[in-house]
Amino acid sequence: MSGIQIGPAGDAAADADVFEDAYGVAPDGAIIARPDGIVAWRASQTDLDAEQSIEAAMNRLLCRV
């Protein structure tokens, strides 16, 4: 069976390349998805300051900029 498994602590573990293929990102990429499943932001791979990039994206998405 392939896909994503949710562990007892709520952690998600996907089969190899499932997440990357589904969202078009590298293994070190990231997405921000809305509760309705729409991808609001995507980084195809992590840059040098991932935390700052995600914070800036959230600020834009929440109209805080």
Residue frames relative to the residue before (quaternion, step in Angstrom):
aa qw qx qy qz dx dy dz
M 1.0000 0.0000 0.0000 0.0000 0.00 0.00 0.00
S 0.1679 -0.7933 0.5781 0.0909 3.57 -0.87 0.90
G 0.4532 0.6809 -0.5029 0.2794 3.51 -1.24 0.35
I 0.6204 -0.5147 0.4339 0.4024 3.50 -1.19 -0.66
Q 0.1895 -0.7693 0.6046 0.0822 3.54 -0.93 0.99
I 0.2399 -0.7473 0.6020 0.1470 3.59 -0.99 0.83
G 0.3222 -0.7769 0.5175 0.1577 3.55 -0.68 1.14
P 0.7177 -0.4667 0.3063 0.4163 3.58 -1.29 0.21
A 0.6961 0.4415 -0.2783 0.4930 3.60 1.12 -0.55
G 0.5999 -0.5832 0.3538 0.4181 3.59 1.29 0.11
D 0.4972 0.6502 -0.4376 0.3721 3.57 1.25 0.08
A 0.3217 -0.7498 0.5526 0.1702 3.56 -1.06 0.80
A 0.0398 -0.7733 0.6327 0.0051 3.55 -1.01 0.86
A 0.1425 -0.8081 0.5695 0.0480 3.56 -0.68 1.12
D 0.5637 -0.5416 0.4892 0.3868 3.51 -1.26 0.46
A 0.7074 -0.4767 0.3132 0.4174 3.57 -1.20 0.51
D 0.8805 0.0828 -0.1073 0.4543 3.54 -1.00 1.00
V 0.4064 0.7195 -0.4893 0.2788 3.66 1.17 0.05
F 0.6940 0.4645 -0.2757 0.4759 3.59 0.78 -1.03
E 0.6685 0.5189 -0.3015 0.4393 3.56 0.85 -1.00
D 0.6797 0.4842 -0.2871 0.4703 3.59 0.92 -0.91
A 0.6664 0.5250 -0.3063 0.4319 3.58 0.92 -0.87
Y 0.8071 0.2872 -0.1264 0.5001 3.58 0.93 -0.87
G 0.4463 -0.7241 0.4388 0.2899 3.59 1.24 0.02
V 0.5230 0.6072 -0.4284 0.4174 3.55 0.97 0.85
A 0.5498 -0.5698 0.4916 0.3626 3.55 -1.33 0.31
P 0.7002 -0.4618 0.3199 0.4406 3.61 -1.21 0.21
D 0.7330 0.3662 -0.2369 0.5220 3.61 1.12 -0.51
G 0.4310 0.7014 -0.4589 0.3343 3.60 1.23 0.35
A 0.2060 -0.7725 0.5894 0.1159 3.55 -1.32 0.07
I 0.1144 -0.7596 0.6321 0.1022 3.53 -1.29 0.40
I 0.1911 -0.6878 0.6720 0.1969 3.50 -1.38 0.24
A 0.0794 -0.8078 0.5840 0.0037 3.56 -0.62 1.16
R 0.4589 -0.6596 0.5224 0.2853 3.53 -1.08 0.79
P 0.6677 -0.5058 0.3483 0.4207 3.62 -1.18 0.33
D 0.6808 0.4738 -0.2970 0.4731 3.61 1.13 -0.52
G 0.6297 -0.5900 0.3085 0.4003 3.58 1.29 0.23
I 0.5043 0.6359 -0.4327 0.3926 3.60 1.25 -0.10
V 0.3762 -0.7043 0.5527 0.2386 3.58 -0.91 0.93
A 0.2204 -0.8085 0.5391 0.0848 3.56 -0.55 1.22
W 0.7906 0.0108 0.0235 0.6118 3.59 1.18 -0.54
R 0.0116 -0.7925 0.6097 -0.0137 3.54 -1.10 0.73
A 0.0966 -0.7317 0.6708 0.0724 3.54 -1.17 0.75
S 0.3984 -0.7538 0.4639 0.2406 3.57 -0.46 1.16
Q 0.7700 -0.0540 -0.0058 0.6357 3.55 1.25 -0.44
T 0.5954 -0.5949 0.4122 0.3488 3.54 -1.21 0.55
D 0.2915 -0.7344 0.5820 0.1924 3.54 -1.00 0.83
L 0.7640 -0.3950 0.2489 0.4454 3.56 -1.26 -0.06
D 0.7876 0.1852 -0.1098 0.5774 3.60 1.07 -0.65
A 0.1387 -0.8449 0.5145 0.0475 3.54 0.43 1.28
E 0.6364 0.5420 -0.3372 0.4330 3.60 0.92 -0.84
Q 0.6702 0.4861 -0.2965 0.4761 3.58 0.93 -0.88
S 0.6384 0.5309 -0.3259 0.4521 3.61 0.99 -0.77
I 0.6769 0.4761 -0.2923 0.4792 3.58 0.93 -0.88
E 0.6348 0.5206 -0.3304 0.4657 3.59 0.99 -0.78
A 0.6543 0.5007 -0.3135 0.4721 3.61 0.94 -0.83
A 0.6411 0.5165 -0.3233 0.4665 3.58 0.99 -0.80
M 0.6608 0.4947 -0.3122 0.4703 3.60 0.90 -0.86
N 0.6301 0.5277 -0.3391 0.4577 3.60 0.99 -0.76
R 0.6579 0.4900 -0.3090 0.4812 3.61 0.99 -0.80
L 0.6710 0.5104 -0.2994 0.4468 3.57 0.90 -0.92
L 0.7363 0.3839 -0.2161 0.5136 3.57 1.07 -0.73
C 0.4572 -0.7216 0.4141 0.3144 3.59 1.32 0.32
R 0.3781 0.7276 -0.4840 0.3056 3.57 0.99 0.85
V 0.6294 0.5219 -0.3358 0.4676 3.58 1.26 0.03
